[in-house]
Amino acid sequence: MRKIIFSSTTVVLFFLALLIPFVVQAQSAVCWESADCGLNHQPVQFSSYNIDSTLLPLNVSKTTYSKYYTLNFPGLITAIHDRLMLSDSSGNMSFINGDTFLEAGFPAIAKKNVTLRDIKYKEKFDSLFACFHYQDDIDNSHHTAIGRLQITKKTADNTSRWIVLYDTNHKDIQPDNCVLDVTDAKVYFIIGSLKEGQAERPYAQDKENSLGKSFALDLGTGKTKLLATGHRMSLSILSRKNGQVWFTENGERGGDKLSFLESGQNYGWPVNISGTKYFRFSKSTKHRKEESSPFTEAVYSWLPSIAPSSLIELNDFHPEWDGDLLMGSLKAQSLYRIRLVNNHIQSIEQIHIGQRIRGMQQMGKTIWLTTDEGALVTVNVDERRLNSNTALPDIPGGSSLGLCVNCHSFSHPDVTSAFGPPLSGIFGRNIAMHNFSYFSESLKKKIGIWDEASLTSFLLDPQAFAPGTTMKIGVKLSIEEVSKIVGALKNMK
């Protein structure tokens, strides 16, 4: 358990920021006056545990904030001058240093009903870039815009303003999302659209409509170029070191995508999709399997959906991972480490975190995650365990668990896999009551807990203990060997 630290000035500024309208409109008061929410009323909860990926042992730490942040957590994340900055969709931005939140003090975007969708800081320009939606003051039309804020010593005073670099009018259609990334010369962005539009002229297929399109904004000339059509809902776009621009896309009932942008391409939505329509088995009303197609297929599609979110390219994190893509997910509550070779996916490794991952930022040797559950998560390499070069737990009797490592993890009890439930915390746990999905029916019917007697009986003869169990040891264990394993499992917290 760690406590959040605030100076009195910080607390006052923070809650004043919550009360000051982001746009020139009255806003309802937040709940900081109640003892049930507000950063000054509820301490944070802190936990840490180990997760073993294939190549690296990892330390994972979670800091969970108050009820207010659980409901309004600032999921947008970037780094400015080596300082981590978070923002919510209303544009309330805070720097975080350890457990200390500091109001960023940046000016608000001077538009009505602003919804901030993505932010990126670019060191070359010393500027913060934002993709946001807003409504026009006069006719209430819906817009998507790209803004830039120069970061200076006077950023927080009245002389600094957001400059709009791009603006598109959606008229009476409310846009669903936009994401951006910034290179040394351009801003790449995608305006997402869950809405299909008319069957004969879908929004994402209509080049006269900016919904469902990707663009490149030249920071030298200020001109914006249409890159591609047929996008649905993208939660991340990434400009890689090699100059390629990759993006994720959320499908309907399956069909989540990972792909790279090519100028002039059509990525299919809503005519050609990888999954199926919600509540249906059909892919689309128009799509037919043909040898030649005007649509660009994804590099990889997930079935069923995992809801991909943030995407980064790892750089100077660890040689075993450097150059790989790291992608977050909402539905699968996992990280996915993706290795690419010549634009093809060589391998994908799922690393279960256990919360809906929204934002991601690498700072040095640490990967920071924001989650929808109101947590800030850090991921680091466990150098001590890596140097010991053993995946067995560093506990008394840990060396006896070699037979278990092929199917089970020794990670946090909330972390599971497709092969077997984690062994951490198994002693004293109800039999077959973990969130593991593949317990046999016979084991589900067992009543009781895993204690010394039940574990011993199970390991000596799994089929006698639970006929039909999927547990296969492969060798006949002696009572001495079982006793050592059970002793080690007692120490698995």
C-alpha positions as CSV (number, residue, x, y, z in Angstrom):
1,M,0.0,0.0,0.0
2,R,1.4,3.4,-1.0
3,K,-0.1,6.8,-0.4
4,I,-0.4,9.5,-3.0
5,I,1.5,12.6,-2.1
6,F,0.2,16.1,-2.8
7,S,1.4,19.5,-1.8
8,S,-1.5,21.8,-0.6
9,T,-1.0,23.9,-3.7
10,T,-1.2,20.9,-6.0
11,V,-4.5,19.7,-4.4
12,V,-6.0,23.2,-4.8
13,L,-4.9,23.5,-8.4
14,F,-6.0,20.0,-9.2
15,F,-9.5,20.4,-8.0
16,L,-9.8,23.9,-9.4
17,A,-9.0,22.3,-12.8
18,L,-11.8,19.8,-12.3
19,L,-14.2,22.7,-11.7
20,I,-13.1,25.0,-14.5
21,P,-15.0,24.2,-17.7
22,F,-12.9,22.9,-20.5
23,V,-15.1,24.7,-22.9
24,V,-17.2,27.8,-22.3
25,Q,-20.1,26.0,-20.9
26,A,-21.4,25.2,-17.4
27,Q,-20.3,21.8,-16.1
28,S,-21.7,19.9,-13.2
29,A,-19.6,19.7,-10.1
30,V,-17.4,16.7,-9.7
31,C,-17.6,14.5,-6.7
32,W,-14.5,15.6,-4.8
33,E,-16.7,16.9,-1.9
34,S,-17.8,13.4,-1.1
35,A,-15.8,11.1,1.1
36,D,-16.5,8.3,-1.4
37,C,-14.3,9.8,-4.1
38,G,-11.6,12.3,-4.8
39,L,-7.9,11.9,-4.7
40,N,-7.6,13.5,-1.2
41,H,-10.0,11.0,0.4
42,Q,-9.0,7.6,-0.9
43,P,-5.4,6.3,-0.8
44,V,-4.0,4.5,-3.7
45,Q,-3.5,0.7,-3.8
46,F,-0.2,-0.7,-4.9
47,S,0.7,-4.2,-6.0
48,S,3.6,-5.8,-7.8
49,Y,4.2,-9.3,-9.1
50,N,6.3,-11.2,-11.7
51,I,5.2,-12.3,-15.1
52,D,7.4,-14.6,-17.3
53,S,7.4,-13.9,-21.0
54,T,9.1,-16.4,-23.3
55,L,12.3,-14.3,-23.5
56,L,12.2,-12.1,-20.5
57,P,11.1,-12.3,-16.8
58,L,9.1,-9.1,-16.1
59,N,8.3,-7.1,-13.0
60,V,4.8,-5.6,-13.1
61,S,3.5,-2.9,-10.7
62,K,0.0,-1.6,-10.5
63,T,-1.0,1.6,-8.8
64,T,-4.8,1.9,-8.6
65,Y,-6.3,5.3,-7.9
66,S,-9.5,6.6,-6.2
67,K,-13.1,6.1,-7.3
68,Y,-13.0,9.4,-9.2
69,Y,-10.1,8.2,-11.4
70,T,-11.8,4.8,-11.8
71,L,-14.7,6.6,-13.4
72,N,-12.7,9.2,-15.2
73,F,-9.2,7.8,-15.6
74,P,-6.9,9.8,-17.9
75,G,-6.1,7.1,-20.4
76,L,-4.2,9.3,-22.8
77,I,-0.4,9.2,-22.2
78,T,2.7,10.8,-23.5
79,A,6.1,12.0,-22.3
80,I,7.3,15.6,-22.3
81,H,10.9,16.4,-21.4
82,D,11.2,13.0,-19.8
83,R,8.1,13.6,-17.7
84,L,5.1,11.3,-18.0
85,M,1.9,13.2,-18.8
86,L,-1.7,11.9,-18.6
87,S,-4.9,13.4,-20.0
88,D,-8.5,12.5,-19.9
89,S,-10.9,13.0,-22.8
90,S,-11.9,16.4,-21.5
91,G,-8.3,17.6,-21.7
92,N,-7.5,17.7,-18.0
93,M,-3.7,17.1,-18.2
94,S,-1.4,16.2,-15.3
95,F,2.3,15.3,-15.0
96,I,3.0,12.4,-12.7
97,N,6.2,11.8,-10.8
98,G,6.1,8.7,-8.6
99,D,2.9,9.2,-6.6
100,T,2.7,13.0,-7.1
101,F,0.2,14.5,-9.6
102,L,0.9,18.0,-10.9
103,E,-1.5,19.9,-13.0
104,A,0.2,20.5,-16.4
105,G,-1.2,24.1,-16.6
106,F,-1.6,23.9,-20.4
107,P,-4.3,26.1,-22.0
108,A,-7.6,24.5,-23.0
109,I,-8.5,24.1,-26.6
110,A,-10.8,27.0,-27.3
111,K,-13.6,25.1,-28.9
112,K,-17.1,23.9,-27.7
113,N,-17.7,20.3,-26.4
114,V,-14.1,19.2,-27.0
115,T,-13.4,15.5,-26.8
116,L,-9.7,14.8,-26.8
117,R,-8.9,11.5,-28.5
118,D,-5.1,11.3,-28.8
119,I,-2.0,13.3,-27.8
120,K,1.7,13.0,-28.8
121,Y,4.7,15.1,-27.9
122,K,7.4,15.6,-30.5
123,E,10.8,16.7,-29.2
124,K,12.0,18.2,-32.5
125,F,9.2,20.8,-32.4
126,D,9.0,20.9,-28.6
127,S,5.2,20.7,-29.2
128,L,2.2,18.8,-28.0
129,F,0.0,17.5,-30.9
130,A,-3.7,16.5,-30.3
131,C,-6.4,14.9,-32.3
132,F,-9.8,16.0,-31.0
133,H,-13.5,16.4,-31.8
134,Y,-15.6,19.5,-31.1
135,Q,-18.9,21.2,-32.1
136,D,-19.2,24.5,-34.0
137,D,-20.4,27.5,-31.9
138,I,-22.9,28.6,-34.5
139,D,-24.5,25.6,-36.2
140,N,-23.4,22.8,-33.8
141,S,-21.8,20.8,-36.6
142,H,-19.4,18.1,-35.6
143,H,-15.7,18.5,-36.4
144,T,-12.4,16.6,-36.1
145,A,-9.2,18.7,-35.8
146,I,-5.5,18.4,-35.3
147,G,-4.0,20.9,-32.9
148,R,-0.5,21.9,-31.9
149,L,0.7,23.6,-28.7
150,Q,4.2,24.9,-28.5
151,I,5.7,24.0,-25.1
152,T,7.5,27.0,-23.7
153,K,8.1,28.5,-20.3
154,K,5.0,30.6,-20.9
155,T,2.8,27.7,-22.0
156,A,0.6,28.1,-19.0
157,D,0.1,31.8,-19.4
158,N,-2.4,33.6,-21.6
159,T,0.0,34.2,-24.5
160,S,0.1,30.5,-25.5
161,R,-2.7,29.0,-27.6
162,W,-3.5,25.8,-29.4
163,I,-3.1,26.2,-33.2
164,V,-5.4,24.3,-35.4
165,L,-3.5,22.6,-38.2
166,Y,-6.4,20.7,-39.8
167,D,-10.1,20.8,-39.5
168,T,-12.8,18.8,-41.1
169,N,-16.6,19.3,-40.9
170,H,-18.7,16.1,-40.4
171,K,-21.9,18.2,-40.3
172,D,-24.6,16.3,-38.3
173,I,-22.6,13.1,-38.1
174,Q,-20.8,12.6,-34.8
175,P,-17.3,11.1,-35.3
176,D,-16.2,8.1,-33.2
177,N,-12.5,8.4,-32.8
178,C,-9.2,9.8,-34.2
179,V,-5.6,8.8,-33.5
180,L,-2.3,10.4,-34.6
181,D,1.5,10.0,-34.6
182,V,4.1,12.6,-35.4
183,T,7.4,12.3,-37.3
184,D,10.1,14.9,-38.1
185,A,8.0,16.1,-41.1
186,K,4.4,14.9,-40.9
187,V,1.4,14.1,-38.7
188,Y,-0.2,10.9,-39.6
189,F,-3.8,10.4,-38.4
190,I,-6.9,8.3,-38.9
191,I,-10.5,9.5,-38.3
192,G,-12.5,6.4,-37.3
193,S,-16.1,5.6,-38.1
194,L,-18.2,3.0,-36.5
195,K,-21.1,4.3,-38.6
196,E,-21.5,2.7,-42.0
197,G,-23.7,5.3,-43.8
198,Q,-25.8,4.5,-46.7
199,A,-25.4,1.1,-48.3
200,E,-24.8,2.5,-51.8
201,R,-22.3,5.1,-50.4
202,P,-20.7,4.1,-47.1
203,Y,-18.9,6.9,-45.3
204,A,-15.5,5.1,-45.2
205,Q,-15.7,4.4,-48.9
206,D,-16.7,7.9,-49.9
207,K,-13.6,10.0,-50.7
208,E,-15.6,13.2,-50.3
209,N,-16.3,12.2,-46.6
210,S,-13.4,12.4,-44.1
211,L,-14.8,9.6,-41.9
212,G,-13.0,6.3,-42.1
213,K,-9.9,7.8,-43.7
214,S,-6.2,8.2,-43.0
215,F,-4.2,11.3,-43.8
216,A,-0.7,12.8,-43.8
217,L,-0.3,16.4,-42.7
218,D,2.9,18.0,-43.9
219,L,4.3,20.2,-41.1
220,G,6.4,22.2,-43.6
221,T,3.7,23.2,-46.1
222,G,0.6,22.8,-43.9
223,K,-1.0,20.7,-46.6
224,T,-3.0,17.5,-45.8
225,K,-3.1,14.5,-48.1
226,L,-5.6,11.7,-48.2
227,L,-3.7,8.4,-47.8
228,A,-6.2,5.6,-47.6
229,T,-9.9,4.8,-47.2
230,G,-11.9,2.0,-45.6
231,H,-10.9,2.4,-42.0
232,R,-13.2,1.5,-39.1
233,M,-12.2,2.2,-35.5
234,S,-8.4,2.7,-34.9
235,L,-7.1,3.1,-31.4
236,S,-3.5,3.6,-32.4
237,I,-1.2,4.6,-35.2
238,L,2.6,4.3,-35.1
239,S,5.4,5.7,-37.3
240,R,8.2,3.2,-37.1
241,K,11.9,4.0,-37.2
242,N,12.1,2.5,-40.7
243,G,9.5,5.1,-41.9
244,Q,6.5,2.7,-42.2
245,V,3.3,3.7,-40.5
246,W,1.4,0.9,-38.8
247,F,-2.1,1.0,-37.2
248,T,-4.5,-1.2,-35.3
249,E,-8.2,-1.5,-36.1
250,N,-11.1,-2.8,-34.0
251,G,-13.5,-5.0,-36.0
252,E,-17.1,-6.0,-35.1
253,R,-17.5,-9.7,-34.2
254,G,-13.9,-10.5,-34.8
255,G,-11.7,-9.1,-37.5
256,D,-9.5,-6.8,-35.4
257,K,-6.5,-5.8,-37.5
258,L,-2.9,-4.9,-37.5
259,S,-1.6,-3.5,-40.8
260,F,0.6,-0.7,-42.3
261,L,-0.5,2.3,-44.3
262,E,0.0,2.5,-48.1
263,S,-1.1,5.5,-50.0
264,G,-4.1,4.9,-52.3
265,Q,-5.2,1.7,-50.6
266,N,-8.7,0.7,-49.5
267,Y,-8.8,-1.2,-46.2
268,G,-12.3,-2.4,-46.8
269,W,-14.7,-1.1,-44.1
270,P,-17.6,-1.7,-44.2
271,V,-17.7,-3.6,-47.5
272,N,-14.9,-6.1,-46.9
273,I,-14.3,-7.2,-43.3
274,S,-12.2,-9.9,-41.7
275,G,-14.7,-10.8,-39.0
276,T,-18.5,-10.9,-39.1
277,K,-21.2,-8.4,-38.3
278,Y,-22.5,-8.0,-34.8
279,F,-25.1,-10.7,-34.0
280,R,-24.7,-12.3,-37.4
281,F,-22.5,-15.0,-39.1
282,S,-22.3,-13.1,-42.4
283,K,-19.2,-11.0,-43.2
284,S,-21.0,-8.3,-45.2
285,T,-23.9,-7.9,-47.6
286,K,-21.6,-7.1,-50.5
287,H,-18.4,-9.0,-50.1
288,R,-17.8,-12.1,-52.2
289,K,-14.7,-14.2,-52.4
290,E,-12.9,-13.2,-55.6
291,E,-9.4,-13.8,-57.0
292,S,-8.9,-10.1,-57.5
293,S,-10.1,-7.6,-55.0
294,P,-9.8,-3.8,-54.7
295,F,-9.3,-4.1,-51.0
296,T,-6.0,-4.3,-49.0
297,E,-6.0,-7.2,-46.6
298,A,-4.6,-6.8,-43.1
299,V,-1.2,-8.1,-42.2
300,Y,-2.9,-10.0,-39.4
301,S,-6.5,-10.3,-38.1
302,W,-7.7,-11.6,-34.7
303,L,-10.6,-14.0,-34.5
304,P,-12.3,-13.7,-32.0
305,S,-11.8,-10.0,-31.1
306,I,-9.2,-8.9,-28.6
307,A,-9.9,-5.1,-29.0
308,P,-6.4,-3.9,-29.8
309,S,-5.6,-0.5,-28.3
310,S,-2.2,1.2,-28.0
311,L,0.9,0.4,-30.2
312,I,4.5,1.2,-29.7
313,E,7.9,0.2,-31.2
314,L,10.3,-0.9,-28.5
315,N,13.7,0.9,-28.5
316,D,16.5,0.3,-26.0
317,F,14.2,-1.6,-23.7
318,H,16.1,-4.9,-23.9
319,P,18.0,-6.4,-26.8
320,E,15.6,-9.4,-26.8
321,W,12.6,-7.2,-27.5
322,D,14.1,-4.1,-29.2
323,G,12.6,-3.5,-32.6
324,D,9.4,-5.5,-31.8
325,L,6.0,-3.9,-31.6
326,L,4.1,-4.0,-28.3
327,M,0.3,-3.7,-28.5
328,G,-2.2,-3.3,-25.8
329,S,-5.7,-4.8,-25.8
330,L,-9.0,-4.0,-24.0
331,K,-11.0,-7.2,-24.3
332,A,-8.0,-9.6,-23.9
333,Q,-6.5,-7.5,-21.1
334,S,-3.1,-8.3,-22.4
335,L,0.1,-7.1,-24.1
336,Y,1.0,-8.6,-27.4
337,R,4.7,-8.6,-28.4
338,I,4.8,-8.8,-32.2
339,R,7.9,-9.6,-34.2
340,L,8.0,-8.5,-37.8
341,V,10.2,-9.7,-40.6
342,N,9.8,-7.9,-44.0
343,N,6.3,-6.7,-43.2
344,H,5.2,-10.2,-42.2
345,I,4.5,-11.3,-38.6
346,Q,7.0,-13.9,-37.5
347,S,5.6,-14.4,-34.0
348,I,3.0,-13.0,-31.6
349,E,3.4,-13.5,-27.8
350,Q,0.4,-12.7,-25.5
351,I,1.4,-11.4,-22.0
352,H,-1.7,-11.3,-19.8
353,I,-1.8,-8.2,-17.5
354,G,-5.4,-8.6,-16.3
355,Q,-6.8,-5.1,-17.0
356,R,-8.2,-3.3,-20.0
357,I,-5.1,-1.6,-21.4
358,R,-5.8,1.8,-22.9
359,G,-2.6,3.8,-23.3
360,M,1.1,2.9,-23.5
361,Q,4.4,4.9,-23.3
362,Q,8.0,3.7,-23.1
363,M,10.3,5.8,-21.0
364,G,13.8,4.4,-20.8
365,K,13.7,0.9,-19.5
366,T,10.1,1.2,-18.3
367,I,6.8,0.7,-20.1
368,W,3.9,2.6,-18.7
369,L,0.3,1.5,-19.2
370,T,-3.0,3.2,-18.4
371,T,-6.1,1.0,-17.9
372,D,-9.8,1.4,-17.9
373,E,-9.9,0.2,-14.3
374,G,-8.2,3.3,-13.1
375,A,-4.7,1.9,-12.8
376,L,-1.2,3.0,-13.9
377,V,0.9,0.0,-14.6
378,T,4.6,-0.3,-15.1
379,V,6.5,-3.1,-16.8
380,N,10.3,-3.7,-16.4
381,V,12.7,-6.5,-17.0
382,D,13.5,-8.5,-13.9
383,E,17.3,-8.3,-14.3
384,R,18.0,-10.5,-11.2
385,R,15.9,-13.4,-12.4
386,L,17.2,-12.9,-16.0
387,N,20.8,-13.1,-14.8
388,S,20.0,-16.3,-12.8
389,N,18.7,-17.8,-16.1
390,T,16.0,-19.9,-14.5
391,A,12.3,-19.8,-15.0
392,L,11.7,-21.7,-11.8
393,P,10.6,-19.6,-8.8
394,D,13.2,-18.4,-6.4
395,I,11.7,-20.0,-3.3
396,P,12.6,-22.9,-1.1
397,G,12.1,-26.1,-3.1
398,G,11.6,-24.2,-6.3
399,S,13.9,-26.5,-8.2
400,S,11.4,-29.3,-7.7
401,L,8.8,-27.6,-9.9
402,G,10.6,-28.4,-13.2
403,L,7.8,-30.8,-14.3
404,C,5.2,-28.0,-13.9
405,V,6.8,-25.3,-16.0
406,N,5.7,-26.6,-19.4
407,C,2.0,-26.0,-18.7
408,H,1.8,-23.7,-15.7
409,S,3.1,-20.3,-14.9
410,F,4.5,-19.1,-11.6
411,S,3.2,-15.6,-12.1
412,H,0.6,-13.6,-10.2
413,P,-2.6,-15.6,-9.4
414,D,-4.6,-13.4,-11.7
415,V,-2.4,-14.3,-14.7
416,T,-3.5,-17.3,-16.6
417,S,-2.7,-19.0,-19.9
418,A,-4.4,-21.5,-22.3
419,F,-2.5,-24.4,-20.9
420,G,-3.0,-24.4,-17.1
421,P,-3.9,-22.2,-14.2
422,P,-1.0,-20.3,-12.4
423,L,0.5,-22.1,-9.4
424,S,1.1,-18.9,-7.5
425,G,-1.3,-18.8,-4.5
426,I,-2.7,-22.3,-5.2
427,F,-2.2,-23.5,-1.7
428,G,-5.5,-22.8,0.2
429,R,-7.4,-21.9,-3.1
430,N,-10.7,-23.6,-3.8
431,I,-10.3,-26.5,-6.3
432,A,-11.0,-25.5,-9.9
433,M,-12.2,-22.0,-8.8
434,H,-9.6,-19.9,-10.6
435,N,-10.5,-18.0,-13.8
436,F,-8.8,-20.6,-15.9
437,S,-11.2,-21.6,-18.6
438,Y,-10.3,-25.3,-19.2
439,F,-10.8,-27.2,-16.0
440,S,-12.2,-30.7,-16.6
441,E,-15.8,-31.3,-15.5
442,S,-14.5,-33.9,-12.9
443,L,-12.3,-31.3,-11.3
444,K,-15.0,-28.7,-11.3
445,K,-17.2,-31.1,-9.2
446,K,-14.6,-31.5,-6.5
447,I,-15.4,-29.8,-3.3
448,G,-12.7,-28.4,-1.1
449,I,-9.4,-26.5,-1.2
450,W,-5.9,-27.3,-2.4
451,D,-4.1,-28.3,0.8
452,E,-1.3,-30.8,1.5
453,A,-3.6,-33.8,1.4
454,S,-5.5,-32.9,-1.8
455,L,-2.4,-31.8,-3.7
456,T,-0.6,-35.0,-2.6
457,S,-3.4,-37.2,-3.7
458,F,-3.8,-35.4,-7.0
459,L,-0.1,-35.5,-7.9
460,L,0.3,-39.1,-7.0
461,D,-2.6,-40.2,-9.3
462,P,-4.5,-37.4,-11.1
463,Q,-7.0,-39.8,-12.8
464,A,-7.9,-41.4,-9.5
465,F,-8.4,-38.0,-7.8
466,A,-10.5,-36.6,-10.7
467,P,-11.4,-39.1,-13.4
468,G,-11.1,-37.5,-16.8
469,T,-8.9,-34.7,-15.7
470,T,-6.7,-33.1,-18.4
471,M,-3.7,-33.1,-16.0
472,K,-1.0,-35.2,-17.5
473,I,2.3,-35.5,-15.6
474,G,4.0,-38.1,-17.9
475,V,5.9,-39.8,-15.2
476,K,5.1,-41.7,-12.0
477,L,6.1,-39.5,-9.1
478,S,7.3,-41.0,-5.8
479,I,5.9,-39.9,-2.5
480,E,9.2,-38.1,-1.8
481,E,9.0,-36.2,-5.1
482,V,5.4,-35.2,-4.5
483,S,6.3,-34.1,-1.0
484,K,8.9,-31.7,-2.3
485,I,6.5,-30.3,-4.9
486,V,3.8,-29.7,-2.4
487,G,6.3,-28.1,0.0
488,A,7.3,-25.7,-2.8
489,L,3.7,-24.9,-3.7
490,K,3.1,-23.9,0.0
491,N,5.7,-21.2,-0.6
492,M,4.1,-19.9,-3.8
493,K,2.3,-16.7,-2.7
